[in-house]
Amino acid sequence: MSVYVDRLTACIPSRQWPFAYCCHLLADDTMQLHAFARQLGLKREWYQARSVLPHYDLTAMKRRFALRLGAIPIEFKDVHARILAATKRLEENGAMNGTDGSRS
């Protein structure tokens, strides 16, 4: 199992995120992601579980620290591929569970 960070990208600062750049911290396993986030000093409430691909947002400084701790740099196209795979798994699980997402 591995932990990944994508490239820093420009973002619009807000009250919740007052930084001009961010990237994403991702992992193959949720428990591993949380353990790595703890090493970075991230708070659990910063975890974005409702995203199609659960992740933590990182500042430039935290990204550098994550790389020093062994996170693997990946390109956004790889993140996009992971999102598509996660979406497909969700759809398959819904089909296997007899749910199609529609309301009766």
N, C-alpha and C positions, 0 to 999 in steps of 0.2 A: 504494500500500500504506500502511496506517495501523497505529498502535499505540494500544491502548485501555486504560483502567482503569475498573473498575466502582466502585460505592460502597463505602465502608468499612462493614464489618459486624462485629458483636460475635463473638468467637470464644473458645474455651476455651484459655487459655494452657497450654503443655506445656513439657517440657524442650527439644523441638525448636523450638517457636514460643512464646517467653515474652511475647507481646504480647496485649493484650485486644481489639485490632481488626486487621482485615486487609482487603485487597482483592486483585484479580487484575490482573496485567499480561498482556495478550493482544496478538496481532498477526495480520495477514493472512498474514504470511510468517515462517517460523521464523528465517531468517537475520536478518531485520530485528528480530525479537524479541530475539535474542541481542545484536545490536549496541546496541540501546536499553538493554538490561539492563546492558551494560558501562558505558554512560554514567552509569547510576544507581549504579554500584559494586556490582552484584550478582554473586555468584559463580555460575559455570556449574553447579556441583553443586546449586544451589537450584532449577534448572529442573525442572519437574514434567512430564516427557515422557510418563509413563504415564497421565496424566489423559486423559479423552476429548477435552478441549480443552487442549492443552499450554499452560502458563502459568508465571509466577513469582508468588509471594505478595509483597505489599508492606505495609509499615507505613504509618501515617498520614504520617510525614515523607517517606518515599520516594514516596508517592502525590503529595504536593504538588510534589515535585521533578519527577516524571514529567509532571505537568500543565504545569509551567513549561517543560519541554523539548519540549512539543508533543503529549503523549498526549491522546487524545480521551476525554472522560468518557462512559461508556455506562451504561445501566440493566441490572439483572440479567436482565430479560426479554430484552434483546438478547444477553446472554451465553448464556442458555438457548437462544435461537434458533440461535446459533452451535454449541452443543453438539449440538442436534438435526441440524443440517446436517452436522456432522463425523461423527456416528454414521451418518447416511444414506450419506455418501461411503464410509465404511469397509465398510458392508454391501454397497454396490454394487460396490466393488473386490473384495470377497470373492466375490461372485457372478460377476463378470467373470473372476476367476482360477480359478473352478471350486471354490472352497472355500465351505462353508456354516457353518463353525465347529464342525461335529460331528466326533467322533472315530470312526475305524473300528475 
